[in-house]
């Protein structure tokens, strides 16, 4: 059972210190992650996130910025 994430949500994915932004208590929080396999626009997250964490893929969001979850447009 792997935790998969869109590769677009991972920042600095090709460096030794990849990270993502996670919504935590109404703020964008920078979280270091350890990555595994990558394929077809998806990446396996081995460490740093848990199932159910809300990851912020937008490049316009910065660590510490206030965020609010909303339903995705269809």
C-alpha distances in whole Angstrom, upper triangle without the diagonal:
4,7,9,13,16,18,21,20,20,23,25,21,24,25,24,24,21,21,20,22,21,23,24,27,29,29,27,25,24,21,21,17,16,14,13,13,15,16,18,18,14,13,10,11,11,13,16,14,12,11,14,16,18,19,22,22,26,28,31,29,30,29,31,32,32,29,29,26,27,26,25,28,28
4,6,10,13,14,18,17,16,19,21,18,20,21,21,20,18,18,17,19,18,21,22,26,27,26,24,22,21,18,17,14,13,11,9,10,12,13,15,15,11,10,6,7,8,11,13,11,11,10,13,14,16,16,19,19,23,25,28,26,27,26,28,29,29,27,27,24,25,25,24,26,26
4,7,10,12,15,13,13,17,19,16,19,20,20,18,16,15,14,16,15,17,19,22,23,22,20,19,18,15,15,12,11,10,10,11,12,13,15,14,10,8,6,6,7,9,11,8,8,7,10,11,13,12,16,16,20,22,24,23,24,22,25,25,26,23,23,21,22,21,21,24,24
4,7,9,12,11,11,15,17,14,17,19,19,18,15,14,13,15,14,17,19,23,23,22,20,19,18,15,15,12,12,10,10,9,9,10,11,10,6,6,5,6,9,11,12,10,10,9,11,12,13,11,14,13,17,19,22,21,22,22,24,25,25,22,22,20,21,20,19,21,22
4,6,8,7,8,12,14,12,15,17,18,16,13,12,10,12,12,15,17,21,21,20,17,17,15,14,14,11,12,10,11,11,10,11,11,9,6,5,6,7,11,12,12,10,11,10,11,11,11,9,11,10,14,15,18,17,19,19,21,21,22,19,20,17,19,18,16,19,20
4,5,6,7,11,14,11,14,17,18,17,13,13,11,13,13,16,19,23,22,21,17,18,16,15,16,13,14,12,13,12,10,10,9,6,5,6,9,10,14,15,15,13,15,14,14,13,12,10,11,8,12,13,17,16,18,19,22,21,22,20,20,18,18,18,15,18,18
4,5,5,8,10,8,11,14,16,15,11,11,10,13,14,17,20,24,23,22,18,18,16,15,14,12,13,10,11,11,8,9,9,5,5,5,9,10,14,15,15,14,16,16,17,16,15,12,12,9,12,13,16,16,18,18,22,22,23,21,22,20,21,21,18,20,21
4,6,8,10,9,12,15,17,16,12,11,10,12,14,16,20,23,22,20,16,17,15,15,15,14,15,13,15,15,12,12,11,7,8,9,13,13,17,18,17,16,18,18,18,16,14,11,10,7,9,9,13,13,15,17,20,19,21,19,20,18,19,19,17,18,19
4,6,10,9,13,14,16,14,10,9,6,8,10,13,16,19,18,16,13,13,12,12,12,11,14,12,15,15,13,14,14,10,10,10,12,11,15,15,14,13,15,15,15,13,11,7,7,4,7,8,12,11,13,14,17,16,18,16,17,16,17,18,16,18,19
4,7,6,9,11,12,10,7,6,5,8,11,14,17,20,20,18,14,13,11,10,10,9,10,9,12,13,11,14,14,11,10,8,11,10,13,13,12,12,15,16,16,14,13,9,9,8,10,10,14,13,13,13,17,17,19,18,20,19,20,21,19,22,23
4,5,8,9,11,9,6,5,6,9,12,15,18,21,20,17,14,13,10,10,10,10,12,11,15,16,14,16,17,13,13,12,14,13,15,15,13,14,18,19,19,16,15,12,11,9,10,9,12,12,12,12,16,16,19,18,20,20,22,23,22,24,26
4,6,5,8,7,5,7,9,12,15,18,21,24,24,20,17,15,12,12,10,10,11,11,14,16,14,17,18,15,15,13,15,14,16,16,15,16,20,21,22,19,19,15,15,13,14,12,15,15,14,14,18,19,22,21,24,24,26,27,25,27,29
4,6,8,7,5,7,9,13,16,19,21,25,25,22,18,17,14,13,11,9,9,8,11,12,10,13,15,12,12,9,11,11,13,14,14,15,18,20,21,19,18,15,15,13,15,14,17,17,17,17,20,21,24,23,25,24,26,27,25,27,28
4,7,8,7,10,13,16,19,23,25,29,28,25,22,20,17,16,13,12,11,10,12,13,11,14,16,14,14,12,14,14,15,16,17,18,22,23,25,22,22,19,19,17,18,16,20,20,19,20,23,24,27,26,29,28,30,30,28,30,31
4,5,6,10,13,16,19,23,24,28,28,25,21,19,15,15,12,11,11,11,13,15,14,17,19,17,17,14,15,15,16,16,16,18,22,24,25,23,23,19,19,18,19,17,21,20,19,19,22,24,27,26,29,29,31,32,30,32,34
4,6,10,13,17,19,23,24,28,28,25,22,19,15,14,10,10,9,10,12,15,15,19,21,19,18,15,15,14,14,14,14,17,21,23,25,22,23,20,21,20,22,20,23,22,20,19,22,25,27,27,30,30,32,33,32,34,36
4,7,10,13,16,19,20,24,24,21,18,15,12,10,7,8,8,10,13,16,16,19,21,19,18,15,15,13,13,12,12,14,18,21,22,19,20,17,18,17,19,17,20,19,17,16,19,21,24,24,26,26,29,30,29,32,33
4,7,11,13,17,18,22,22,19,16,14,10,9,6,6,7,8,11,14,13,16,18,16,14,11,12,10,12,11,10,12,16,18,20,17,17,14,14,14,16,14,17,16,15,14,18,19,22,21,24,23,26,27,25,28,30
4,7,10,13,15,18,19,16,12,10,7,5,4,5,8,9,13,15,15,18,19,16,15,12,13,10,12,11,9,10,14,16,17,14,14,11,11,11,13,13,15,13,12,11,14,16,18,18,20,20,22,24,23,26,28
4,6,10,12,16,16,13,9,8,6,5,7,7,10,11,14,16,16,18,19,15,14,12,13,10,13,12,9,9,12,14,14,11,10,7,7,8,10,10,13,11,10,10,13,14,16,14,16,16,19,20,19,22,24
4,7,9,13,12,9,6,5,5,6,9,10,14,15,18,20,19,21,21,18,16,15,16,13,16,14,11,10,13,15,14,10,9,6,5,7,9,10,11,8,8,7,9,10,12,11,13,13,16,18,17,20,23
4,6,10,10,8,6,5,6,7,10,11,15,16,19,21,20,22,22,19,17,16,16,13,16,14,10,9,11,12,11,7,6,4,6,9,11,13,14,10,11,9,10,11,11,10,11,11,14,16,16,20,22
4,7,6,6,5,6,9,10,14,15,18,19,22,24,23,25,25,22,20,19,19,17,19,17,13,11,12,13,11,8,6,6,7,11,12,14,14,11,11,10,10,10,9,7,8,8,12,14,15,19,21
4,5,5,6,6,10,10,14,16,19,21,24,26,26,28,28,25,23,22,21,18,20,17,13,12,13,14,12,9,8,9,10,14,15,17,17,13,13,11,10,11,10,9,10,10,14,17,18,22,25
4,6,8,9,13,14,18,19,23,25,28,30,30,31,32,28,26,25,25,22,23,21,17,15,16,17,14,12,11,13,13,17,18,20,19,15,15,13,10,11,9,9,9,11,14,17,20,23,26
4,7,9,13,15,19,20,24,25,28,30,30,31,31,28,26,25,26,23,25,22,19,17,18,18,15,13,11,12,12,15,16,17,16,13,13,11,9,9,6,5,6,8,12,15,17,20,24
4,6,10,12,16,18,22,23,27,29,28,30,30,26,25,24,24,21,23,21,17,16,17,19,16,13,11,11,10,14,14,15,14,10,9,8,6,5,4,5,8,10,14,17,19,21,25
4,7,9,13,15,19,20,24,25,25,26,26,23,22,21,21,19,21,18,15,14,16,17,15,12,10,9,8,11,11,12,11,7,7,5,5,5,6,6,9,11,14,17,18,21,24
4,6,10,12,16,18,22,24,23,26,26,23,21,20,20,17,18,16,12,12,14,16,15,11,10,9,9,12,13,14,14,10,8,5,6,8,10,10,13,14,17,20,20,24,26
4,7,10,13,15,19,21,21,24,25,21,20,18,18,15,16,14,10,11,14,17,16,13,12,10,10,12,13,13,14,11,9,6,8,10,13,13,16,17,20,22,22,25,28
4,6,10,12,16,19,19,22,23,20,18,15,15,12,13,10,7,8,11,14,15,11,12,10,11,13,15,15,17,14,12,9,12,14,16,15,18,18,21,23,23,26,28
4,7,10,13,17,17,20,22,19,17,14,14,10,11,8,6,9,12,15,17,13,14,12,14,15,17,16,19,16,14,12,15,17,19,19,21,21,24,26,25,28,30
4,6,10,13,14,17,19,17,14,11,10,7,7,5,5,7,11,13,15,13,14,12,14,14,17,17,20,18,17,15,18,20,21,21,22,22,24,25,25,28,29
4,7,10,12,16,18,17,14,10,9,6,5,5,7,9,12,15,17,15,17,15,17,17,20,20,23,21,20,19,21,23,25,24,26,25,27,28,27,30,31
4,7,8,12,15,13,11,7,6,5,6,7,9,11,13,15,17,16,17,15,17,16,19,19,23,22,21,20,23,25,26,25,26,25,27,27,26,29,29
4,7,10,13,13,10,7,5,6,6,9,12,13,15,16,19,18,19,17,20,19,22,22,26,25,25,24,27,28,30,28,29,27,29,29,27,30,30
4,7,10,11,8,6,5,8,9,13,15,15,17,17,20,20,21,19,21,19,22,23,26,26,26,26,29,30,31,29,30,28,30,29,27,29,29
4,7,7,6,4,6,10,12,15,16,16,18,18,20,20,20,18,19,17,20,20,24,24,25,25,28,29,30,28,29,27,28,27,25,27,27
4,6,5,7,9,12,15,18,19,19,20,19,21,21,21,19,20,18,21,21,25,25,26,27,30,30,32,29,30,28,28,27,24,26,25
4,6,8,11,15,17,20,21,20,22,20,22,22,21,19,20,17,19,20,24,25,26,27,30,30,31,29,29,26,26,25,22,23,22
4,7,10,13,16,19,19,18,20,19,20,19,18,16,16,13,16,17,20,21,23,24,27,26,28,25,26,23,24,22,20,21,20
4,7,10,13,15,16,15,16,15,17,16,16,14,15,13,16,17,21,21,22,23,26,26,27,24,24,22,23,22,19,21,21
4,6,10,12,13,12,14,14,16,15,16,13,15,13,17,18,21,21,21,21,24,25,26,24,25,23,24,23,21,24,24
4,6,9,11,11,12,12,15,14,16,14,16,15,19,20,23,22,23,22,25,26,27,25,25,23,25,24,23,25,26
4,6,7,7,9,10,13,12,14,12,15,15,18,19,22,21,21,20,22,24,25,23,24,22,24,24,23,26,26
4,7,8,9,11,14,14,16,15,18,18,22,23,26,24,23,22,24,26,27,25,26,24,27,27,26,29,30
4,6,8,11,14,12,15,14,17,18,21,22,24,22,21,19,21,23,25,23,24,23,26,27,26,29,31
4,7,10,12,10,12,11,14,16,19,20,22,19,18,16,18,20,21,20,21,20,23,24,24,28,29
4,7,9,7,9,9,12,14,17,19,21,18,18,16,18,19,20,18,19,17,20,21,21,25,26
4,6,6,9,10,14,16,20,21,23,21,21,19,20,21,21,19,19,17,20,20,21,24,26
4,6,9,11,14,16,20,22,24,22,22,21,22,23,22,20,19,16,18,18,19,22,23
4,6,9,13,15,18,21,22,20,21,19,20,20,19,17,16,13,15,15,16,20,21
4,6,10,12,15,18,19,16,17,16,17,17,16,14,14,12,14,15,16,20,21
4,7,10,12,15,16,13,15,14,15,15,14,11,10,8,11,12,13,16,18
4,6,9,12,13,11,12,12,14,14,14,11,12,10,12,14,13,17,19
4,6,8,10,8,10,10,12,11,12,9,10,9,11,13,12,15,18
4,6,9,8,11,12,15,14,15,12,13,12,13,14,12,15,17
4,5,6,9,11,14,12,13,11,13,13,13,15,13,15,17
4,6,8,11,14,12,14,13,15,16,17,19,17,18,21
4,6,10,12,10,12,11,14,15,16,18,17,18,21
4,7,9,7,9,8,11,13,15,17,17,18,22
4,6,6,9,10,13,15,18,20,20,22,25
4,6,9,10,14,16,19,21,21,24,27
4,6,9,12,15,18,21,22,25,28
4,6,10,13,16,19,20,22,26
4,7,10,13,17,18,20,24
4,7,10,13,14,17,20
4,6,10,12,15,18
4,7,9,12,15
4,6,9,12
4,6,9
4,6
4
